[in-house]
Amino acid sequence: MLWLLQEMGITPEIIRYEIGSKGMRAPELLDHSPAGRIPALEIDGITIFESAAILQYLCESRPEHGFGRAPGHADRVAYLEAMGFAETMASLIEQLNLNHLFLRPPAKPSPTVVKLNTLRLADTLRALDGMVAGDYLLPSGFSAADAMMGFNLFAAPYYVRMEQWPGLLAYWERLQARPGFQAAAEIEGPQAFYAKDFYEVPSDD
Ligand SMILES: N[C@@H](CCC(=O)N[C@@H](CS)C(=O)NCC(=O)O)C(=O)O
């Protein structure tokens, strides 16, 4: 969300929440996002949550940037698929985050579940590798679908070795080279979520 806003030249006022903290149940967050999830956005006199909905709203309300693909566009179907597929990937990453980062002793990650979700995440990355068309996901150029994939491409390398898909890594490099991405990364600050460079599937014992 922050990245697409930067692509549009919009710098929002940001309220930060720490994932896993009691602050995520603060009434002011629940007022904006009823399940206490981030992000949520206040804009144009409305409040909106769910990143895909936010991005689509931004594209529809600011069509001059050309980041959406309206009905009838040649890339419309691929655009819709990619927006949804980004959520499929993110939900697998969320499960891995839960197992690797959030469980507190004596709870332990399930090696079976982690192995399965890691393999399933790798399957989605292989599919994504096949979806990249030219510089971006859609032949018609950069879109909100690329921005939706940003979170996945940031987080997946903590769980899956990415070297097996050089084309995907090159795509990720192109995304990160965009001035809008860099501006958002600057606002976001260094990542402080993952403590390790890579999380192996835990052993059975
Ligand atoms: N599909 C939602 C997912 C939102 C979501 O789960 N966000 C995470 C942070 S990336 C969160 O708020 N986690 C807090 C929790 O799981 O309690 C979206 O894309 O906005």
The ligand as an ORCA input file, in Angstrom:
! r2SCAN-3c Opt
* xyz 0 1
  N      -5.293     -9.922      3.460
  C      -4.895     -8.889      4.390
  C      -3.924     -9.450      5.382
  C      -3.660     -8.462      6.485
  C      -2.711     -9.048      7.525
  O      -2.900    -10.197      7.971
  N      -1.731     -8.259      7.915
  C      -0.789     -8.725      8.915
  C       0.498     -7.905      8.815
  S       1.300     -8.186      7.267
  C      -1.390     -8.516     10.280
  O      -2.040     -7.531     10.497
  N      -1.161     -9.454     11.193
  C      -1.626     -9.341     12.527
  C      -2.268    -10.615     13.018
  O      -2.209    -11.637     12.313
  O      -2.819    -10.569     14.121
  C      -4.276     -7.713      3.628
  O      -3.636     -7.947      2.594
  O      -4.459     -6.565      4.037
*
